[in-house]
Amino acid sequence: MKMTFIGATHEVTGSCTYIEACGKKFLVDFGMQQGEDIFENVQIPVSPSNIDFVLLTHAHIDHSGLLPLLYSGGFQGEIHATEATSNLCSVMLRDSAHIQEFEAEWRSRKAERRGDPNYEPLYTMEDALGAIELFIPHQYEKEVEICDGIKVLFRDAGHLLGSSSILLTLTEDGVTKTIAFSGDIGNIHQPLIRDPQHFADADYVVMESTYGNRVHDRPTDYTTSLAKVLQETFDRGGSVIIPSFAVGRTQEMLYFIRHIKSEGLVKGHDGFPVYVDSPLANEATDIFVDNRESCYDEEALSFVRQGINPIGFENLIRTVTSNDSIAINSDERPKVIISASGMCEAGRIKHHLKHNLWKKQNTILFVGYQASNTLGRSLVEGAKRVKLFGETVKVAARITQLPGISGHADVNGLLEWAKAVSGVQRFFINHGEASSAESFAQRLRDELGKDVYVPYSGAEFDIAENVITIDAEPIPIPKKKNSANFSIAYSDLIAASDRLAALIKDSEGRTNADMRQLTEAIHKLCDSWKL
């Protein structure tokens, strides 16, 4: 019995662990690397066709996104996950494949103009559909025997609809060991879904550390804060545009808006329309409703028992076609538009920004984290103009943020989850930036007195003997040169040009000498930059 750490080692994304036991070779998660890649990852030590099965903690692409690639390499085994995760992956893997094909086509057009070879997508829609057919859905809390010597139990991790922690029981040559894989542990008191649940005991724990060195701020009264934004915007005749992640955050926003409408918290704008303009978000919303009995928390279920859909209400308009999307901006009523993507990097939200950013009566409301080098980050940091579809658009709308309801437990939540598991011989900490993973590991050593190991990719562990057989060294990926935040820098440059234009306009009526001096200064500046 051995376990090899492949991905999300001293990094936050790309989760993957390889296990050999009971004559089988299998993976726990096979996720896509997203964002900055810090360290090299080793390859899975066998070909995809030799992988017998996959255990999947949840549907987020950094845990599931490479399953179509596994399929394209010859994998024909089963993918075991909860029912809700299986349903969400049916949507999200198709969406990911569409993005892969679209980006490859776009890059190939540019390459053709340069005379370079075409780009091939990482995987195709056919690969995604093939992987989706391999899913085997399971219920929470029902132990399943995958094969002789291998049993699995899925427990609610409270991170996303259908998300799970996995308890793996291995019996080989008379030796039985249990490994708890935390998956991504959820934050408490999230809308719709249950709080995370823990395991009572395990021999080993493989645990995430996304917020292993951070504490969340005190929760905001989200309903009141959101109602205030809606009221102020509608009163000045504007609309609220919400860039939102399609799975999870969109459904949370619908939950809050339903409450606002039912309690009449926005005055004078009864029946205001709410558009959800994202095919992925709309499919995901249906999956939330279909899995309500197995995944909703007690508050959400109390609405269901009263015959109320907690994420549905009057004048909720879900658009599907491109024509439906285009028609939204012809609706002159004060309204809410929820559209993907959450960081404004792709999708229909960019069209809505093009139509609404330049109108001062509107509000662009951000409800999630905005990463560096994204359009969303530029807007949050005060860009005065942005480029959309090759056109410069003035930013006149109000730009504001509501603190996101984090889907991850903070360090206190992680510690509570870890302390609940008794009998642990060794913790393995992954799925966190290096500083976060190492900090959380030290907290476990100090507060629980446990043996804790933070692996790098390629580290190998003998499960039966509790021995690290390969203590892998980090292999940093060389950083690209000139990796400055160009989008923000360019926004600053545009802001400076606005000041210069205003100065020139205000120069009318100045003395001729002053205007000549300013003209010469501008010419010198342009000459110094060889313009």
N, C-alpha and C positions, 0 to 999 in steps of 0.2 A: 504494500500500500504506500503510494507516494503522491505528493501534491507539489505542483510546480506553479509558481506565480508568474503570470504572463503580462497582464496589463493593469493599469490603475495602481502602479507601485510608485509611491512618492509622487503621484499625479492624481488628478481628480477624475479623469475620464478614461474610457477604453477598458472597462472592467473585463477581466478574463482570468480564470484559474483552471488549470489542467490537472486531472486526477487519474491515476491508474489504480484500480482495486478490483478484486473479485473477477479477474480476467477481462475487465472492461476498461475502456479509455473514454473519458467524458469531460465535458466542460461545465463550469458554472459561469454563466454569462459569456457573451462574445460581443463586446460593445465597440462602438466607433470612437476613435480619438477626436475630441472636439476642442477647439481653442489651441493655445500654445502647447506644443509638444516639447517636453524638457529632456526626457531620457529615452534612449533606444529601448524598444521592446524586443525580446527574443521571439522567435517563431514558435508556434505550437509544434512539439517535437514529432508529430506524426502527420500524415496527409489527412485532409478532411474526410476522405473515404474511409479512413480507419477509426474515426470518431464514432462511438456507438450511440451516444445520446447527449443532449444538452439540458441542463437545469437552468431556468431563467428566473431571476428575481423579480424583474418588472420591465415595463415596455419602453422606458426612456432609451433613446437611441445610443447613449453612451454605455448601455448595457446590452442592447439587442441589435444594434445597427449593422453588425457584420454577419449576421446569420444568413442573409442572401449570398454573401461572398463565400461562406462555408458551403452552402448548397451548390454554388457554381463550381466549387472545387471537387465535388463528388460526394458530399455528405448526404446520406439517405436515412439517417437515424431519426429518432423521435426528439421533439423539443417539448419538455415538460414545464408547464407554468400554470398559474391560476386561470380560471375561466375568463375573468375580466382582462388579465394581461394578454391572453390569447386573442381576445376580441380587439383590444387596442393595437396589438402588433399587426393585425390584419390591415388596419388603416395606416399605421405609422410606417411600416416597412414599404408599403406601396408608395406612400408619399416620399420616403427617402429615395426609393428607386427612381421616381419621377425627377427628383432634384439631381440625382447622379446623371441621368440621361440628358437632362436639359443643360447642365453645366458642361458636359462633354461636347454636346452639339455646339454650344456657344464658343468654347475654347477651340474646337475644330475649325469653325469659321474664321477665327482670328489666325489660327495656324496656317490655314490654306492661303490667306493673303500674304503671309510671310514665306510661304513655300516650305513650311515645316510639316511633319507627319500629323495625322489626325490624332485626337485624344480618344481613348476608350473609357467608357464609364467604369467606375469601380465594380458595379454590377448593374443588371438590367431589371426591367419590370418582370420579365420571365423568371429571373432568379428569385425575386421577392415572392412572386406567387408560388413558386416551388417550395420555398422555405415555409410559407404560411400553411401549406398543406401538411406539413410535418408536425404541427402543434398538437399536443395532447393536453386538453384542459383538465384541471383538478380543482377540488374544493379545498377551502381552508380547513385545517384541523383534522384531515382524514389521511392517515399514514398510508402510503402507497409503496408496494414492493415493485421496484423497477425491474429487478432480476434477482437471481439467487445471490444473497448476501448484501444487497443494496436496497435500503428503504429510505423514503423521503417524506417529509411533512412540511407543508407550506403554512406559515403563520403570518397574520396581517402585520406589515411593517409600518402602516400609516403614512406612507410617503406619497403615494399616487393610487388612484383607483386600481385595485388588483395587486398592488405591490406586496412583496412577501419577504420575510426572512425564511431561510431554509434550514431544516435540521436533517442532516445526512447521517444515516447509521450504516456503518460498514462492518461486515463480519467475514473474516478470511482466516483460514487455518486455525480456527478456534479462538481468534482474537477479535473482539468487538470494540470499535471506536466510534464516537459521535463527534461530528463537526457542525457547528452552527455558523452559517453564513448570514450576517446581518442584513445584507443588501443595503439599500439606502434607508436609514431610520428616519421616520417622519417627525415633524414638529407636533406638539400637542395643541389641541383646540383649533385645528384647522376646520373650515367649513366642509360639510358634506361627508368626509371620510372619518373613519375611526382613528383614535389615538394608537400609537405603536404598541405592540404586545411583545413580550420577551419570552425566552425559554427558561425553564427552571434549572436545567443542568446540561452540560456538554463537556467533553474532554478538551476540545479545542474550539476557539472562536476566531473566525475571520471577519474583521469588523471595519466598517467605514470610518472616516475621520474628516469629512468635508468641513465641518465647523469644530474641529478638535481643539482649537485654541481661541474660540470666540463665543460670546454670549449674545443672544438676540436682545434687541431693545424691547421694552415693555410693549405688549400688543396695543395697536391703535384701535380706537372705536371706529372701525372701518365704515360701518353703515352711516354714521353721522358725518364723517369726513367726506365720504363719497357724495352724500346728499347735498352737502354744502357746495361742492364743486358743480354739481348738476344745477342747483338753484341759481347760483351766480351766473353761470354760462347761459342758461335758458332765459334769465331775466334780461340779458343784454342781446337776446335774439340769436345766440350762437348755438353750435352743436359741440358735443364732447366726443372726441375721437380717441379711442383707447387701443394702442398697440398691445396685443396680448398673445401669450403663448396659447396655442390651439388646444392643448390637452392639459387640463388641470386649472390653469389660471382663468381661462375663459369661463369655465363652469362655476368657479368661485365668484366671478363678477356677476354672473346671472343670479346666483344665490343672493348676493347683497342687493341687487337691483330689485328682485322680486320682493324682498323685505321692505325696501324703500317705497315701492308702489303700494304694497298692501297696507302700510302704516301711514300713507299720505305724507311722507316726509318732504316731498317737493311740492310747493304750493303754486297754484295758478297754471300748472302745465299738466293737468290730468291726462292720462293716456299717452304720454310722450312715447314715440316709437323707439325701439331698440333693435338695431340691425346687427346680426352676427354674420359677417362677410368673410367666411373661410370654410371651404368644403371640408377640410380636415377637422376643424372645430365642430362643425355641425354633425359629422359622423361620430366624433368622440362624445358629443353631448348625448346622442342616442345610446351609446354604449354605457354611459353613466346611468341613464334611466333604466336600461335593461338589467343592470347589475345592482340595482338599489338594495335589494334584500340582503345580498351577501357582503356589501361594501359600505353602505351608508352608516353614519353614526346615529345615535338615538334621536338627536334633535331633527335631523333630516328625515329619519323614518317616521317621526311623529307627524310630520306634514303628509307623508305618503299615506299613513293610516287614516288621515282626514280627507283623503282624496285630492290632495294638493301636490302638484309637481313642484318641488322646491327650486328647480332651475327653469321653470316655465311660467309665463304670464301673458296677459293680453297685450297685444301690439309688439310681441316679439316676432321679428321678421328674419327668417334664416334664408339667406341668398345662396344660390347654387351656381347659376350660369354667369358667364362674364357679362352678359347683357343686364342681368339682375344687379350685378355689382355696379355697373356704370350708372344705372338708373338711380342709385341711392343719392348721388350728389345732385340730382334734380329735385329731390324732396327738400323744400325750403323750410320745413318745420324744424324747430329745435328738436334735436334727436341725439341718440347715442349710437356711435358706430364702433363695434368691436371687431378688430381684424388682425390677422397675423401678417408678418411675424412680430414677436414681442420686442425685438431690437431694431425693427424697421429696415432690415437688411434685404428682405425679399417679400414676395407675395403682394396681395391686394392692398395692404396698408400703405404702400408707397403711392399708389394712385390716389388714395384718400388724402394723404398729406399734400400731394400736388394740388388738389382742389381746395384744401382748407387751411393750409399753413399761412397763407397770405391774408387771411381775413381776421381782423383783430377781435371780432366778437366770439371767435371759436376758442376752445381749449383742447390742447393735446395732453392727455393724462397718461402718464407712465405708471404702471403698477407692478413692474418687475425690474430686476437688475439689468443695467445697460453696460455691456462689456466695452473695453477700449476698442477704438477703431471701428465703431459702428455708428450708423446715422443717428440712432437713438441717443447714444452718448453725446454726440455733437450737439443735438438739440437741448439735452439736459444741461450741458455746460455753457449754453448761451449763444450758439451760432446765430448770426443775423441773416445769413443766406445759406441755402443748401442746394446741392445739385440733385435733381430728380429727372431721370430719363433724358439726361443731357441738357436739361433746362435749369437755369438758376431761378430759385423760388425764394422770395423774401419771407422771413419768419416774423409775422405780425401777431399770430395767435398766442394766447397765453400758454406757456409751457410749465407744467407742474407735475409733481410726483406724489403718490401715496406710498408709504413704505410697504414693500411687498410682504405678504404673509409667507415666510420661508417654508418650503416643503421639507427642509432638513432640520433634524434636531440640532440644538447647539451643544456646546461641550457638556453642560449640565445634564441635558437629555441623554447624551451618549453615555455619560458616567452612570446614570440611573439604569440604563439598559444593561450595561456591562455588570454592574453590581448584582443584578437580579439573577445572573447565571452562576450557579454554584458548581464546584468541582472542576473548574477550568485549569488544565495543566499548562496551557500556553495560549496567549492572545497573538494574533497576527493582524497588524494594522495596515490597511490599504485605503484606496479611494480618498486621498487627501493630498494637498500640496505638501512638500517636504516638511516645511515648518509646522504645519498643522498636524501631520501624522506623527512626527517626532515629539511634539509637545503633548499630544494626547497619550502616546505610549508612556511618557514619563509620568503623567498623572496616574495611569493605571498601575505603574510600578510603585509609586509613592503611596497611593491610597488603597490599593488592593493587595499589594505585595506579590504580584503575579509576575511570571516570566513573560515578557513581551518582546516580540520580534517585528521589526518593520522591514519587509523584504524589498529588494530591488528586483527588477525583471530578470528571470532566470533562476532565482532562488528555489531550492528544492528541499522538501521535507519528508522524512520517513515517518508516516503516520503511526505505524505499529510501535516503533521504538522511541518516538518523541525526540528525534534527532534531526538537526538541520544538516543535510548532506552536501549541499552546495550553498555557500554564503556568497551570493552574487554581488559583484561590484557595480556601481552606477556607471553608465556610459552616456555622458551628456551629448545632446545633439548640438552641433555648432550653431550659434545664433546667426541669423541673417544680418548682414550689414544694413545700415540705414533703416532700422526698424522703428523709427520714430512714429508718433501718432500723427500721420499725415492729415487725416480728416479734420482733427481739431486744429492743427497748425494752419490748414487752409482756411478754416472758418475764421481764425484770428486775422488772417491776411485780408479776407473779404471785409471784416469789420473795420480794419485799418483803411481800406479803400473807401468805405462809406464815410469815414471821418474826413478823408482828403477831399472827396466830392463835396461834402458839406462846406468845407473850408473854401473851396473854389467858388461855390455858389454864393457864399456870404461875402466874397471879395468885391462884388459889384459895388461901386461907389467909393472904394478905397483909392488912394492916390496911385497915379501911374507908376511911380517908383516902387511902391509896395507890390503891385501886381507883377512888375517886371522881375522883382527879386524872387517872388514865389514861383514864377514861370521858370526862371533859371535854376532854382532849387529842384523843381520837378524834373527838368531836363538832366541835371547832374545825377539825380537818383536813377533815372532810366539808363543813362549812359554807364553808370557804375555796374548795373546788372546786365549790360549789353542787350538792352531791349530796342 
